[in-house]
Amino acid sequence: VAPAAQVGKALPMPMIARRQGSTIICPPDPIVATFFGRLGGVIEVEDQSEFDALSVVTATYAGYFRYLDTIHAWVSSQGVPRDKARDYITSIYKALADAPDTAPDEDFMHLAQDYATRGGINEQVLREMTERGTFEAFAESLERVHRRITGE
């Protein structure tokens, strides 16, 4: 890369082509931040370990869509037209994606508790997934991806 005086890392994801999502950069750099800032958000990280941990988030995209596909398949199996089911699921999950912005001081567990109405159907699904170890298995998968990224 000679004669480069500085070397950094950036992790732009495909959605920045639509000016959505954030790009992580390491180390912080105002020129790189300005460049990626025009394409969406920028999150500047101080060190490689922070960059690697945030990189693991990108390993969850396919699982997210599989989750939505499971919902879609079930709703469609109940006789709902596939396009109508897809439209509804899409609209609901777009709205849910904005929920953290409505409570910026709250963590994701607080939001989960807010949406898990006591005795309600959200509480039921959350409890059943927790009892089956779904979230623990997911966390273990994230850890294995992290080890892969870091070469550990």
ABEGO torsion letter per residue (X at the ends): XOABABBBBBBBBAAAAAGBEBBBBOBBBAAAAAAAAAAEBBBBBABAAAAAAAAAAAAAAAAAAAAAAAAAAAAAAAGBBAAAAAAAAAAAAAAAAAAAAABAABBAAAAAAAABBBGBAAAAAAAAAAAAGAAAAAAAAAAAAAAAAAGX
